[in-house]
Amino acid sequence: MASGKVVFAVSVVLLVVGLVVGILLGHYVTAPAAGGNKPPSGSSEPTVPKSYQDAVRKPDSSISGRLINGINPDKIRENLEYLSAKSHVAGSAVSLEQAEWIRDSWLEQGLDKAELTTYNVLLSYPPEKNDSQQNRIELLTSSGGAVEFTTQLREPPLDPDTDTPVGDLDILAPFNAYSGSGEIEGDIVYVNYGRVEDFHKLERELNISVIGKICIARYGKIFRGTKAAFAEKSGCLGLILYSDPLDYTVAGEPVYPDGIYLPGTGTQRGTLMSGTGDPLTPGYPAIDSAYRTPINETNLPNIPVHPIGYNDAAHFLGIMGGEETSSDWAGSISNVTYRYGPGFNATNQDKKVAMRIFTENRMANAYNTIGTIRGSVEPDRYVIIGNHRDAWGYGAVDPSSGTACMMEISRLFGSFVKDGWRPRRTIMFASWGAEEYGLIGSNEWVEEYIQKLGGRAVAYLNVDTAVIGTYTLGAFGTPNLHKTVHQAAQKIPDPNPEGKRMTVYDTWKERDFFGNTVDGNPTVGDLGSGSDYASFLQLAGISAIDLRYTFDRISTPIPAFYPLYHSVYETFTLVDRYLDPGFKYHKAMSQLMGEIARNLAESILLPMDVGVYAEYVMGYYENLRQGNIGQRLTQEGISLVYMQDAVNELSEAANAFVRRVDAADRTDVLQVRMLNDQMHRFERAFIDPQGLPGRPFVRHIVFAPSSRDAYSNDKFPGIVDTMFDIDNNPDPEKWNHVKKQLSVAIFTIKSAASVLLEVA
Amino acid sequence: MASGKVVFAVSVVLLVVGLVVGILLGHYVTAPAAGGNKPPSGSSEPTVPKSYQDAVRKPDSSISGRLINGINPDKIRENLEYLSAKSHVAGSAVSLEQAEWIRDSWLEQGLDKAELTTYNVLLSYPPEKNDSQQNRIELLTSSGGAVEFTTQLREPPLDPDTDTPVGDLDILAPFNAYSGSGEIEGDIVYVNYGRVEDFHKLERELNISVIGKICIARYGKIFRGTKAAFAEKSGCLGLILYSDPLDYTVAGEPVYPDGIYLPGTGTQRGTLMSGTGDPLTPGYPAIDSAYRTPINETNLPNIPVHPIGYNDAAHFLGIMGGEETSSDWAGSISNVTYRYGPGFNATNQDKKVAMRIFTENRMANAYNTIGTIRGSVEPDRYVIIGNHRDAWGYGAVDPSSGTACMMEISRLFGSFVKDGWRPRRTIMFASWGAEEYGLIGSNEWVEEYIQKLGGRAVAYLNVDTAVIGTYTLGAFGTPNLHKTVHQAAQKIPDPNPEGKRMTVYDTWKERDFFGNTVDGNPTVGDLGSGSDYASFLQLAGISAIDLRYTFDRISTPIPAFYPLYHSVYETFTLVDRYLDPGFKYHKAMSQLMGEIARNLAESILLPMDVGVYAEYVMGYYENLRQGNIGQRLTQEGISLVYMQDAVNELSEAANAFVRRVDAADRTDVLQVRMLNDQMHRFERAFIDPQGLPGRPFVRHIVFAPSSRDAYSNDKFPGIVDTMFDIDNNPDPEKWNHVKKQLSVAIFTIKSAASVLLEVA
């Protein structure tokens, strides 16, 4: 009996063992049966291929922490030291050398692919260092007379300890790209910031003509190319751009090499091109087969334009004649009383100004380096992180601070790939060429691959000048990515903690320089132009963000981007000694960008909130309606009722869509893909292939760089621009243009609503 | 020991039983665990939700047979009898009534959704039946003299037995839509077919000016709107369009009501608009909020244009003066010697011609009916079958023969849905309004939903005039769908079997009126314009086909589409008695279209062959290179080497892509989706948002309706048009336009290649 019990017990044990082993076998042996080519028919037993398991697998939760903890400020510092060691303007040998270094680094870091793409484009250069003629502005004793004063040909080194490379002749002398060339002579007129309202004040209020005059404008407030375009249109013979200490220094604060503010010898370089991309191939990539528009059919400036520092400017402004300007036109150069002109004061009345400008347009290569980590599940969905590489000088801030961060982000992702990880979606890294000339490298690439990007790009993340201050985060982006930035910022340790502040988000919220939004989160601003996100957003309709660490714009209300911007003093020393010793803000920026990229590349459902986007569009509409434009339209009898309907329709569609996303079955691979497609294609729906009035390649109907300042942006730019056109030059016929743009905006908003509806 | 053996045996049995049961449990208990919301994590056991099983399930193999066998010619006949019972021009009450009938029928048939979309657009109508003034052309005894002859105001009924409705006053009197209005008087000039070469012959060879003359052109060869545009541009005061018996009859063959050929009273109506879509809302949908272009900013004709039959034409042509025409200009009206004019012969030299045209443009509603069967697996992928509904008269051929077929196809699919079936992808049915005026209903719909369609539409299948003869299939389509048509045609029983011919394909191959292609299949022609596929293909870049049964164009070489086209004699009787008694060709057409739709909606991997597309593009390039254009470019020193590279690149990319499709793992849901996305988006890559020169809304770089005849098409139209412009009006500067268009074509082909590459 005992043996009977044993037999029974053994039998039960064997049965149980058999069952358990069987269940495990039955389960796992079929489970990873993986990737066979035989399609299962409807009725036979289903198998679970590895591809399905991958498609529904949650992201590896350890990656976020490994990324954030892994970012190493010493490596960022090393990257920056290399990248800012030499002057590396677009088209130069050093720029190519860096493009190749980035490619090689990416391959070494573990990216799947990294390669250069080259575009042959129209760039612009000042005379070579040994040319007999150099760009300069002269004060003449009289018309055609002797030269009494000449502006500096180059910026002198100021800090002998660390400015070793500064003043070396490889750096380009100060100039404005695409300036007209020629030698001109004339009387001077002061045009303040050179904005349209400044020219209007001179012409309409003060009755001072700028026609045939050499205009002098201070830098700041708006994009310099817009100043040049207004100056030429207004009839100026030439334009001098100078940096006024009021705009580039703070009283009592030390200038470089003792601080971050602009010394009197510092000069801002920069492009004058108002469009985006190679001026000879608008709308198409500058590939070998491209047709090049004859240069006289482009809208590049014809007049000479040249930048100087405030030491030089004092020689001209200090002896000007005419009325003293109103206080809002006055700068702060010592011992200068600001006057409108024209010409010089009684003591100097015979003196003239000569501009001798030999800047030339020249064909050159813009190199992009593109690195790729192939997505494991959705390789055909791209999250793109990019920054330009070219700089006017050493470019330690613009753009190398961003590239130094990007290279550290790619190092981390590459190391995860080496460890066997792979993101759900493809991550691309891009180092753009010739951004400084007009966002050329990124624009040509977007133009070349627009069909591919239109179907596949999820978002574009821009890291240009990563750190221009340490006060708070300055974030800009399309509304569907606001939450994505907030969530990431909440995960990043605060580089400047104080009191209860623990994360980047905490300080950002406390120091929000836009004022908090209604939902209590810090503000993410709107994108204008001025860096490489522009073609992604405004040509291809790809959602984008642009981030940096910035200074306190309230306590330091300078209209400059940052004081030493585009001068020769943007050196490694500047960053290492003053802007971010220890590189902890660079570290935070890298962590933040990396985490945002990870989230976009890894989440099963994309973290792109169309509900927030719809709220913003509603808000822009309310601003339009309640503001000056709304009042004018009402006076003209133009109804906004269809626009009201359209924004309501968008809100409802977005809310319903968000509910569907919340209820989505994450194991339903195609349902997830459909919802994601709707999410990332949503931005595309705001693109009108016909473009904005007069700007065929600026196609986003909600956001566009302002026509009156490419750095800032307008909402519903078609309406804003046609209204502005009426104000500027009234003609009853022009109301038809406004009506048409209103109807285009309405249709486009409705179209965006329709892509969010149930798919069939 | 024995018991030991038993114990061992029992143990083994129990272990085996346990294993087997366990394996089965392990397998099946987890297998159909279906659709849970809990996402499986990476390491825990995977489940197989129903959504995955659906996504990899093969199409139901019985549907194809049930569809083909289920098409019922009697039901098609019934559909046609209803649809052609009353005149139903766009904007009429009957057209709306039919739109609603179609909607109700679709809902009854089992479609998930059916609804009307309405666009308020500019149409054009002749005077009302009771208006005192009717459109007419008069022969006057002298300038301002008495009326000697007036053209018929309406086409008389000819067959008292069946033409009961014919001649009722609800049918529109003959007219040309969008004609200018006015009463004019003058001498007549004969301009043959009114092609550009005809006007050139008169002006350049014969030195006969048409300026200030009333031109008379015969219908045929090219689109009538192009004739009107050339006539106006050439300076004609007005244009008479008539149908010559040479082009609309066959000697010895009976005319209506005894046969299918045009009687002397028959008159072809038709639009004169050269563009596509509502003339007041180019590029945007004519929704309530749309801005309408002032009519004087459109390019609608300004001169009066009016159609007549050959009985009426004889009164003018029979007394014309001037030289006798060359034989290629002579028609075949009895007792008429064709002369160029100007004016009449000696006996009648004082006589003048007056055109009194009161046609008016008027805002009216175009109604589309859209019916939907929601896809089970990929509801966000659309296969669209469409036809227009509006007709100039009874429209028994154009368009109701197609609609009668479409309604039978929808009946079958609806019945399968009622039985529990559902296609993998969404199938949409569309009944378009106002096609006759310029493809308006379909164009406005494509414009309204272009963002949605751009991401989701797989293909558009057009069934307009389904049967104009019984000789063979006439198929037109984008190259990626050629094989799809071939495969379907091989499944459809031949309605005209003879000898070894068993299927539609067999007869089609034997009677291929284009000449066989290299691969031994019958030819599928290229798409021009002239029916509703145009906006899908040329505006949105959606692959398309257009099918009909046609007569033998070799033995019956009439240049007319078909003899009674757009006349009042396009009646149900015509179809039922002469064109397709028994409706077996309608049946075959329905089977064919239905099977193509089924295949596109059901196949796991889309049946769209990009390899064939690449071969065709290569062929078009070779034709260009070897032809006149290639020679001229070579003479001008313009190299085709980049274009050669581009077509090679496309070929290689397409071949590699086809290999990837062949090797695809059909159980990998996302891989399949990616390949399908690449396939259906491939056509989009040929779209240039900037459009063709002078035609911003014709955007396909490979195919476009010819600028010199909207019915036919050009390959690489940008190059063809700019070359033609040089020929027409030589100017060395214009070579830049050619170069630019060449570079655009090259870039676009390379872009199409790039969307076929590996995705990351």
Contacts between the chains, C-beta under 8 A, distances in Angstrom:
chain1	res1	chain2	res2	distance
A	3	B	3	7.3
A	7	B	7	5.1
A	7	B	10	7.2
A	10	B	7	7.1
A	10	B	11	6.1
A	11	B	10	6.1
A	11	B	11	6.5
A	11	B	14	5.1
A	14	B	11	5.1
A	14	B	14	4.7
A	14	B	15	4.6
A	14	B	18	6.6
A	15	B	14	4.6
A	15	B	15	7.4
A	15	B	17	6.9
A	15	B	18	4.4
A	16	B	18	6.9
A	17	B	15	6.9
A	17	B	18	6.7
A	18	B	14	6.6
A	18	B	15	4.4
A	18	B	16	6.9
A	18	B	17	6.7
A	18	B	18	2.2
A	18	B	19	4.4
A	18	B	21	7.7
A	18	B	22	6.0
A	19	B	18	4.4
A	19	B	19	7.7
A	19	B	21	6.2
A	19	B	22	4.1
A	19	B	25	7.4
A	20	B	22	6.6
A	21	B	18	7.7
A	21	B	19	6.2
A	21	B	22	6.4
A	22	B	18	6.0
A	22	B	19	4.2
A	22	B	20	6.6
A	22	B	21	6.4
A	22	B	22	2.0
A	22	B	23	4.4
A	22	B	24	7.7
A	22	B	25	7.1
A	22	B	26	6.1
A	23	B	22	4.3
A	23	B	23	7.4
A	23	B	25	5.5
A	23	B	26	3.7
A	24	B	22	7.7
A	24	B	26	6.4
A	25	B	19	7.4
A	25	B	22	7.1
A	25	B	23	5.5
A	25	B	26	6.4
A	26	B	22	6.1
A	26	B	23	3.7
A	26	B	24	6.4
A	26	B	25	6.4
A	26	B	26	2.5
A	26	B	27	4.0
A	26	B	28	8.0
A	27	B	26	4.0
A	27	B	27	6.9
A	27	B	30	5.7
A	27	B	45	6.0
A	28	B	26	8.0
A	28	B	45	8.0
A	30	B	27	5.6
A	31	B	45	7.2
A	31	B	46	5.6
A	35	B	665	5.3
A	35	B	667	7.2
A	35	B	668	6.7
A	36	B	665	7.4
A	36	B	667	6.7
A	37	B	663	7.9
A	37	B	665	5.8
A	37	B	666	7.3
A	38	B	667	7.9
A	39	B	56	6.1
A	39	B	58	6.0
A	39	B	604	7.0
A	39	B	666	4.0
A	39	B	667	6.0
A	40	B	53	7.7
A	40	B	56	5.7
A	40	B	57	7.5
A	40	B	667	6.5
A	41	B	57	7.3
A	41	B	58	5.4
A	42	B	53	7.7
A	42	B	57	4.4
A	42	B	58	6.4
A	42	B	60	7.6
A	45	B	27	6.8
A	45	B	28	7.1
A	45	B	31	6.0
A	46	B	31	5.6
A	46	B	32	7.3
A	46	B	48	4.8
A	46	B	52	7.3
A	46	B	53	5.1
A	46	B	56	7.8
A	47	B	48	7.9
A	47	B	667	7.1
A	48	B	46	4.7
A	48	B	47	7.9
A	48	B	48	5.3
A	48	B	52	7.8
A	49	B	665	7.4
A	49	B	667	4.7
A	49	B	668	6.5
A	51	B	665	6.9
A	51	B	667	6.9
A	51	B	668	3.9
A	51	B	669	7.1
A	51	B	670	6.9
A	51	B	671	6.6
A	52	B	46	7.3
A	52	B	48	7.8
A	52	B	52	5.6
A	52	B	667	7.6
A	52	B	668	7.8
A	52	B	669	6.7
A	53	B	40	7.3
A	53	B	42	7.7
A	53	B	46	5.1
A	55	B	669	6.7
A	55	B	670	5.6
A	56	B	39	5.6
A	56	B	40	5.8
A	56	B	46	7.9
A	57	B	40	7.5
A	57	B	41	7.1
A	57	B	42	4.6
A	58	B	39	6.2
A	58	B	41	5.5
A	58	B	42	6.7
A	60	B	42	7.6
A	112	B	760	7.9
A	283	B	690	5.8
A	284	B	743	7.0
A	284	B	744	6.6
A	284	B	747	5.6
A	285	B	747	6.5
A	287	B	747	6.7
A	287	B	750	7.5
A	288	B	642	6.5
A	289	B	642	3.5
A	289	B	643	7.6
A	289	B	645	7.8
A	289	B	646	7.3
A	289	B	743	5.4
A	289	B	746	4.4
A	289	B	747	6.8
A	289	B	750	8.0
A	290	B	743	5.3
A	290	B	747	7.0
A	291	B	736	7.6
A	291	B	739	5.0
A	291	B	740	4.1
A	291	B	742	7.3
A	291	B	743	3.8
A	291	B	744	7.5
A	294	B	736	7.4
A	372	B	760	5.9
A	374	B	760	4.5
A	375	B	760	6.2
A	377	B	670	6.2
A	378	B	670	6.2
A	378	B	674	7.7
A	379	B	674	7.5
A	379	B	758	8.0
A	379	B	759	4.9
A	379	B	760	3.9
A	380	B	674	4.8
A	380	B	677	7.0
A	380	B	678	7.9
A	380	B	759	3.7
A	380	B	760	6.7
A	382	B	760	7.3
A	426	B	759	7.6
A	426	B	760	4.1
A	448	B	747	7.7
A	448	B	751	7.4
A	448	B	754	7.9
A	449	B	751	7.7
A	449	B	754	6.4
A	450	B	751	7.6
A	451	B	681	7.6
A	451	B	684	6.6
A	451	B	685	4.4
A	451	B	751	4.9
A	451	B	752	7.5
A	451	B	754	7.2
A	451	B	755	5.4
A	452	B	751	7.8
A	452	B	754	5.7
A	452	B	755	5.4
A	455	B	455	7.6
A	455	B	677	6.6
A	455	B	681	5.4
A	455	B	684	7.9
A	455	B	755	7.4
A	456	B	759	7.2
A	604	B	39	7.2
A	642	B	288	6.5
A	642	B	289	3.5
A	643	B	289	7.7
A	645	B	289	7.8
A	646	B	289	7.3
A	665	B	35	6.7
A	665	B	37	5.5
A	665	B	49	7.4
A	665	B	51	6.9
A	666	B	37	7.5
A	666	B	39	4.2
A	667	B	35	7.3
A	667	B	36	6.6
A	667	B	37	7.3
A	667	B	38	7.6
A	667	B	39	5.6
A	667	B	40	6.9
A	667	B	47	7.1
A	667	B	49	4.7
A	667	B	51	6.9
A	667	B	52	7.6
A	668	B	35	7.5
A	668	B	49	6.5
A	668	B	51	3.9
A	668	B	52	7.8
A	669	B	51	7.1
A	669	B	52	6.7
A	669	B	55	6.7
A	669	B	669	4.9
A	669	B	670	6.3
A	670	B	51	6.9
A	670	B	55	5.6
A	670	B	377	6.2
A	670	B	378	6.2
A	670	B	669	6.3
A	670	B	673	6.8
A	671	B	51	6.7
A	673	B	670	6.8
A	673	B	673	6.2
A	674	B	378	7.7
A	674	B	379	7.5
A	674	B	380	4.8
A	677	B	380	6.9
A	677	B	455	6.6
A	678	B	380	7.9
A	681	B	451	7.7
A	681	B	455	5.4
A	684	B	451	6.6
A	684	B	455	7.9
A	685	B	451	4.4
A	689	B	689	3.5
A	689	B	690	7.8
A	689	B	699	8.0
A	690	B	283	5.8
A	690	B	689	7.8
A	690	B	696	7.0
A	696	B	690	7.0
A	699	B	689	8.0
A	736	B	291	7.6
A	736	B	294	7.5
A	739	B	291	5.0
A	740	B	291	4.1
A	742	B	291	7.4
A	743	B	284	7.0
A	743	B	289	5.4
A	743	B	290	5.3
A	743	B	291	3.8
A	744	B	284	6.6
A	744	B	291	7.5
A	746	B	289	4.4
A	747	B	284	5.6
A	747	B	285	6.5
A	747	B	287	6.7
A	747	B	289	6.8
A	747	B	290	7.0
A	747	B	448	7.8
A	750	B	287	7.5
A	750	B	289	8.0
A	751	B	448	7.4
A	751	B	449	7.7
A	751	B	450	7.6
A	751	B	451	4.9
A	751	B	452	7.8
A	752	B	451	7.5
A	754	B	448	8.0
A	754	B	449	6.5
A	754	B	451	7.2
A	754	B	452	5.7
A	755	B	451	5.4
A	755	B	452	5.4
A	755	B	455	7.4
A	758	B	379	8.0
A	759	B	379	4.9
A	759	B	380	3.6
A	759	B	426	7.6
A	759	B	456	7.2
A	760	B	112	7.9
A	760	B	372	5.9
A	760	B	374	4.6
A	760	B	375	6.2
A	760	B	379	4.0
A	760	B	380	6.7
A	760	B	382	7.2
A	760	B	426	4.0
